[in-house]
């Protein structure tokens, strides 16, 4: 069984799975890692575990994110790859979201509008 991935804030630039992440790189401020992958990076102060918003359930978070997808501006709020910008979504919803959460909400939104 594979190890569950968690969201980590990127404190210093790193390359993971062919992508470059960094605290100043738009939509690449967080990375999904297993505890095994994150352990040496945490010791080097490259990443830190992102604090989840405990005040709402996963279902509530997902619902808010799905609703937010319809509010995004296609001209300014999406990456060149056509996905919503994580930083924009975080600003709209008012709580920190991971790239994986944004992508899941976007995929759900797309499938419900087809």
KAZI-V986053 format. One record per backbone hydrogen bond with DSSP energy under -0.5 kcal/mol. CO is the residue of the C=O (numbers start at 0). NH is the residue of the N-H. Records with the same first field share a line. If there is no record, write none. Layout:
CO=NH  NH
This chain:
3=34
5=32
6=49
7=30
8=10  47
13=20
15=18
18=15  20
20=13
21=24
23=25
24=27
27=21
28=9
30=7  32
32=5
33=37
34=38
35=39
36=40
37=41
38=42
39=43
40=45  46
41=44
45=10  11
47=8
49=51
51=53
52=55
56=60
57=61
58=62
59=63
60=64
61=65
62=66
63=67
64=68
65=69
66=69
67=70  71
68=71
71=73
72=75  76
76=84
78=81
82=78
84=88
85=89
86=90
87=91
88=92
89=93  94
97=101
98=102
99=103
100=104
101=105
102=106
103=107
104=108
105=109
106=110
107=111
108=112
109=112
